[in-house]
Amino acid sequence: MRFGLPDGAGAWWFRYLLTNPGRDGCSTDSRGMPVQVWATRFSPNAKPQTFIQGYSTKHLELSSRGDSGFYFRAGNNEIKQNSCKGSLNVEGHEIAWDLEFRSTFRVTMSNKGWIGFSRTPHSNARFSGEVSFDG
């Protein structure tokens, strides 16, 4: 989920990833876990900041393949057909979001199972909700 802030104060990119679910990753490194939630903050005058929280597959709830009611949940983080929410406490920062979106233009990059799956609203999307960074 990528979007710019309406006041020109930057942009956010939220990612919900499932990588290598056959292994349960490295519990001492969030970046090595099979379920990951990423929040990347783009500020106009600073380098992008990426925050990653990893989860074991035990914390994953995933809709069935081909299910029209798509969802992906890990901890307090969730993405569904027209919304996403989450909260991360990483590297001394607290990031929280609760967003809804509407778009009439959707593209599925791949429909070969979960490999390369990407379905996201495009330029005509309208967002509502809230993003909080350190309060």
N, C-alpha and C positions, 0 to 999 in steps of 0.2 A: 504494500500500500504506500504509494508516494503522492505527496501533495505539497503545494506551496501555501504559505500562510497569507491570508488576504491583505494584511497590512505591510507586506513586503519584508517582514522580519525573518525570512528564511524559509526552510522547508523541513519536512520529516519524511523518513522512509521506515516503515515497520515491516519486518519480515518474520514469517512463521515457517520454520524449516524442519524437515524430517530427513536426516541423512544417515545412511547405513544402519537401519533399524535392527539388523541381525546381531549387532554388537551393542553393548550397553555403554560404550564410551569410556571416558576417563573421568572418574568422579571428582578428581582434584582440579580439573580444568574445564570451565563452562564451554569453551570453544571446542572441546573434544566430545561433548555429549551428543547423542543421536537426535534429540529434540532440542531446538534452539529458537529463542525469540530474540530478534535484533531490533534495536531502535537507533536510527542514525539521525543526528541533528545537523542541519546545514544552516550555519549562520552567515549573514552577508559578508562579514569581515574577519572570519576565522576559519580554520581548517574544520572539516566535518569531524564529528565525534560519534563513534559507534560504541554501543553498549550491548553486550550479549549475555543472556542468561540461559544456561543449559539445564535440561531436564532428562531424567531417565525415561525410557519408553513406558515405565510403570505409571507415569503421570500423563500419558498421552491419551486423549479421546479423539477419535477420527471417524468421520462419516464413512459409510461404505463406498467402495469404488462405484462411480457412476450415479450415486445418490444425488438427486436434485436439491436436497436440503444439506448442502455441503457445510461442514464445520471442522475445525481443528482447535483443540483445547489442550493447554498445558499449564498447570498451575492456575493463576488468575488471568491468563491470557487466552484470547479466543478470536478467531476470525470466522465469519459466516458469510453467506451470500451478499449481504448488504450492510455489514457492520464489522467492526473490530474493536477490541478493548484489551487493555493489559496494564500491567504495572511491573516495573523492574526496579530493583535496588542494587545497583552495580557501581563499583569503584567510587563509592561515596556520593552517588547521585541517585535521586528518585525521579523516575519518569513514569507518568501515568497517562492513559488515553482512553477515551470512550467516544467512538465515532460511528456515525451512520453515513451512508453514501448512496446516491442514486445515479445510474448511468444507463443510457439506452444503447450504448455502443460497447460491446464486450468482445474480446478476442481470447480464444483458448490457444495457447502456444503449442500444446501437445495434448493429445487425448489417449496416449499410450500408457495407461496406468498412472502412477504417481510420478514417473520419471519426467522431469522437465515441466511439470504442471505449473501453469501460471494463468490465472484469470483475474483480471484487474480492471477497474473502471478507467476510462480514458479521458480525453480532454473535455468532454461534456459533463463530467461528473460534478455533482454538487455534494459537498460535505457539510455535516452539522455535528456538533459535539465539542469536546474539549481535550486539549493536550496540556499537561503540566510538567514542567521541568524544574526540579528543586523548589517546588511550591509555587 
